[in-house]
């Protein structure tokens, strides 16, 4: 998946050290806001503001996880795969590649094959 981005917005976003740390950490495994706050040595409100910005730009996937006691919390996983920046005729061109989301029910409700790989 690729989107056209405004260069200034992208430069501002990636210019933030906490944003870069969040993207790096969540590219390894999904993390909670508390984990990110600890790893980034940033306050909770700062991390939440960065998470909101990253989710607004679809750079993070937000999910719900459950602990052993059944309590739920949100986790974040990086969707960013590549950023390309170029200069063409006096302006910046930015292309952002994101990881594709794979939908479990991609084929729809009508099963087009059985579990053993045969049709019918």
Secondary structure as the mmCIF struct_conf table of DSSP 4:
data_model
#
loop_
_struct_conf.conf_type_id
_struct_conf.id
_struct_conf.beg_label_comp_id
_struct_conf.beg_label_asym_id
_struct_conf.beg_label_seq_id
_struct_conf.end_label_comp_id
_struct_conf.end_label_asym_id
_struct_conf.end_label_seq_id
STRN STRN1 UNK A 2 UNK A 5
HELX_RH_AL_P HELX_RH_AL_P1 UNK A 7 UNK A 14
TURN_TY1_P TURN_TY1_P1 UNK A 15 UNK A 15
HELX_RH_AL_P HELX_RH_AL_P2 UNK A 17 UNK A 26
TURN_TY1_P TURN_TY1_P2 UNK A 27 UNK A 28
BEND BEND1 UNK A 29 UNK A 29
STRN STRN2 UNK A 31 UNK A 32
HELX_RH_AL_P HELX_RH_AL_P3 UNK A 33 UNK A 40
TURN_TY1_P TURN_TY1_P3 UNK A 41 UNK A 41
HELX_RH_AL_P HELX_RH_AL_P4 UNK A 44 UNK A 56
TURN_TY1_P TURN_TY1_P4 UNK A 57 UNK A 58
STRN STRN3 UNK A 60 UNK A 66
TURN_TY1_P TURN_TY1_P5 UNK A 68 UNK A 69
BEND BEND2 UNK A 70 UNK A 70
STRN STRN4 UNK A 72 UNK A 78
STRN STRN5 UNK A 80 UNK A 88
TURN_TY1_P TURN_TY1_P6 UNK A 89 UNK A 90
STRN STRN6 UNK A 91 UNK A 98
HELX_LH_PP_P HELX_LH_PP_P1 UNK A 99 UNK A 101
TURN_TY1_P TURN_TY1_P7 UNK A 104 UNK A 107
BEND BEND3 UNK A 109 UNK A 110
BEND BEND4 UNK A 113 UNK A 113
TURN_TY1_P TURN_TY1_P8 UNK A 115 UNK A 116
BEND BEND5 UNK A 117 UNK A 117
#
